Amino acid sequence: MPGDNAKKALIDSLNGLLADLFALYIKTKNFHWHVAGRQFRDLHLLFDEQATEIFALTDIVAERVRKNGGGTLTSIGAIAGKSVIADDDRSALDALDMVRTLRDDNVTLIARIRAAKAAAGEAGDNATDGASDDWTDQAEQRVWFLTQILGG
Ligand SMILES: [Fe+2]
């Protein structure tokens, strides 16, 4: 039987992932709102698609925490305390720098998902373990798109 420590580690890992989903969501929206230049239309639409996908995962991850008996995030302050993806308040960033930033942040997110999957394995939470593969696939798709825009 997995112990309480494994369960606690899983809850912490999922809450960290949740914080980064919110951080990446608002960052992607920032760039959706402020991107400029010749690729405006494509990037404006792509960033919105990606933000929608990221936001859709927040409720799923939060409820994995609750189903494991843990408490989840409650506020912007709680998000700030647990995220590793850095805020970026620059609205006049060059369009390709926005793409590069989001590509790197999605790579970071994949590492967070993998950590949560490993913690789920330790805790015997096969539902999180299985669902997280889809979260990784989505993030890898975002990384692929953003990398291709940068020239591969
Ligand atoms: Fe919009």
Boltz pocket constraint, residues with backbone or C-beta under 6 A from the ligand:
constraints:
  - pocket:
      binder: B
      contacts: [[A, 32], [A, 48]]
      max_distance: 6.0
